[in-house]
Amino acid sequence: MSILIIAEAGVNHNGDVKIAKRLIDEAKRCGAGIVKFQTGNLSSVVSKTAQKADYQKRQTGSDETQYEMIKKLLLSREEFICLSRYCKDVGITFLSTPFDIESIHFLNTLDMPFWKIPSGEITNLPYLIEIAKTGKEIVLSTGMSTIEEIAAAIDVLNNHGAGAISLLHCTTEYPAPIADVNLKAMETMRKAFNLPVGYSDHTQGIEIPIAAAAMGAAIIEKHFTLDRNMNGPDHKASLEPDELQQMIRVIRNVELATGNGDKRPVPSEIKNIAIARKSIIAKRDIAKGETFSEDNITTKRPGNGINPMRWFEVLGQRAIRDFAEDELIEI
């Protein structure tokens, strides 16, 4: 099955629905299967006194609270309805992550194929129960989580009616340090839970999601923006459109190159077997009846004669006719 690529627009629209539509256009142009936003009710997501994360302070360069920052980044329900319809017109799947229970109820009225649960909600029991009760499939981000916390969340989701679950390995820092990525955790989760596992990337550049694709990620999620120089918390850790397009193109090539795992000659190389391999060949002129020995036979290209793996079968036999130097041996 093809790797699902989610272009994470998040809040990189900066609260402007026109920018959000441009992000949708770019995600479609770049070849993403899904464009994803974030939906929340300000009063339900963050308290008025909550401070911004260090990376948010660095990116926004102001002393405002997290409440004040998020307030500027939210879109209205009417605007999300508009974006959902716009995605249908453009031909790309709309998705938005709910950050509170009210947003779950609202987004459930829109045509979304599954839920994307953000890493920060993995220990939010009431949230997990409510989202599971919809019966939809779920993609669960696991940033900041232990195996035990992931297992607990999966149990809650399964026990309350969730559909099929996929997991995303993630490092919740923006941008995430390369040394903290730990892509091998994808395999750890795959073995622990026997579920599809993908990767949500917060590093700078495109090499890490490409590596994740090569390691078998079922889903790749990557933040993107129209311009990294825009003001906002996530722009600096996001790809610009041309980079997103390049990432998707390379991932598709990696996916194609990964193949099915069968080890056998493929059609494009079969024609080269006779060119690259060797056969048992006369080292010098050989008279009919002469015994084949290491003195008069050798192995050389081309490979359309007797396979050299039959070397000891040929040694000691007598020549059935005269052979000229470099002629393929027959027995």
C-alpha positions, -999 to +999 in steps of 0.1 A: +000+000+000+013+035-009+027+056+018+002+082+030+017+117+029+001+143+051+010+179+044+006+196+078-005+231+073-014+233+110-017+270+120+007+282+093-022+301+079-017+326+107-055+329+112-061+340+076-084+317+055-070+331+023-035+318+033-051+285+043-066+282+008-032+289-007-017+262+015-044+237+002-034+247-034+003+241-027-003+208-009-023+195-039+003+208-064+031+191-045+014+157-045+003+153-009-027+130-003-040+150+026-037+186+039-042+189+076-051+218+099-056+222+136-089+230+153-095+242+188-117+263+210-094+288+227-110+285+262-109+247+261-073+243+249-052+266+270-055+286+302-049+324+301-018+321+321-001+292+302+034+302+290+047+295+255+072+267+249+108+278+244+106+271+206+074+292+204+092+321+222+121+318+198+099+317+167+074+345+177+099+367+195+073+382+219+063+380+256+027+371+249+011+341+266+003+309+248-034+320+251-027+353+233-006+336+206-032+309+198-060+334+198-044+350+167-040+316+149-075+302+152-100+299+123-138+299+129-160+269+123-175+286+093-140+290+079-132+253+085-164+243+067-153+265+038-118+249+038-133+214+038-154+223+008-125+240-009-104+208-005-132+188-023-131+213-052-093+212-054-092+174-051-073+168-019-085+152+013-092+176+042-081+168+077-079+188+109-067+177+144-091+185+172-076+199+204-106+197+226-139+177+229-160+205+214-138+204+183-142+166+180-180+171+178-177+199+153-151+181+130-172+149+131-198+168+110-172+173+083-161+146+058-128+134+073-116+099+067-100+094+101-088+113+132-053+125+138-047+127+175-018+150+184+010+139+208-002+163+235-036+145+239-022+109+243-028+111+281-061+130+279-085+103+289-118+122+284-106+133+250-095+098+240-129+083+250-149+109+231-129+105+199-130+067+201-168+068+204-171+082+169-159+048+156-136+063+131-101+052+123-073+069+142-038+080+136-021+085+170+010+107+173+033+095+201+057+123+207+069+126+244+054+092+251+067+060+266+057+025+254+035+022+285+016+054+277+011+044+241-003+011+253-027+027+277-040+051+250-045+022+226-064+003+252-087+033+259-094+038+222-101+001+216-123-002+246-145+027+235-152+017+199-124+033+179-117+020+144-084+008+131-054+025+148-021+036+132+008+051+152+032+079+143+066+081+159+074+118+166+098+140+185+079+169+199+104+198+195+104+224+167+128+220+150+136+185+164+174+178+169+186+151+146+202+132+175+168+130+192+148+116+162+154+078+170+138+064+139+144+029+152+115+035+176+092+029+147+102-007+145+100-010+183+064+002+182+056-020+152+067-051+171+051-040+204+016-033+190+014-050+156+000-018+141+009+003+111+036+028+121+045+060+104+065+092+112+055+128+120+086+149+113+096+181+130+132+182+118+145+208+093+150+196+058+137+165+040+163+137+047+147+124+079+112+117+065+129+101+035+148+078+058+116+070+076+100+061+043+129+038+035+125+021+070+089+012+062+068+042+075+032+037+065+025+075+069+047+105+066+035+138+081+054+170+075+048+207+084+049+231+055+044+268+050+042+293+022+073+311+036+095+302+065+101+339+072+065+344+082+058+352+118+044+323+138+054+294+160+058+266+134+071+283+102+108+279+109+104+241+113+083+238+081+091+231+045+084+256+018+063+243-011+092+234-035+108+215-007+076+197+001+073+188-036+109+175-036+103+155-004+072+138-019+089+130-051+119+114-034+096+094-010+077+081-040+110+070-056+121+054-023+088+036-021+091+023-056+127+012-050+117-006-018+099-033-038+083-064-024+113-080-008+116-110-032+152-117-042+153-128-078+165-113-111+142-085-122+132-079-159+156-050-164+187-070-154+179-104-169+194-093-202+227-086-185+232-121-170+250-134-201+271-102-203+282-100-166+286-136-156+311-162-168+311-196-184+336-225-186+357-217-216+388-233-234+419-218-220+438-229-251+430-251-281+417-285-269+417-317-291+388-341-292+392-367-264+415-346-243+407-346-206+395-313-192+418-299-165+428-267-149+455-265-176+431-263-205+398-247-192+391-215-174+361-192-167+355-161-188+326-140-200+301-144-216+278-162-193+257-181-217+276-214-215+282-239-188+278-223-153+312-222-135+293-237-105+296-270-124+334-267-125+341-299-107+315-317-128+334-307-160+369-314-147+380-350-157+356-353-186+369-358-221+363-333-249+335-344-272+351-324-301+379-300-308+376-266-290+394-235-300+409-211-274+381-190-258+353-212-272+325-222-248+330-257-235+303-283-241+299-317-225 
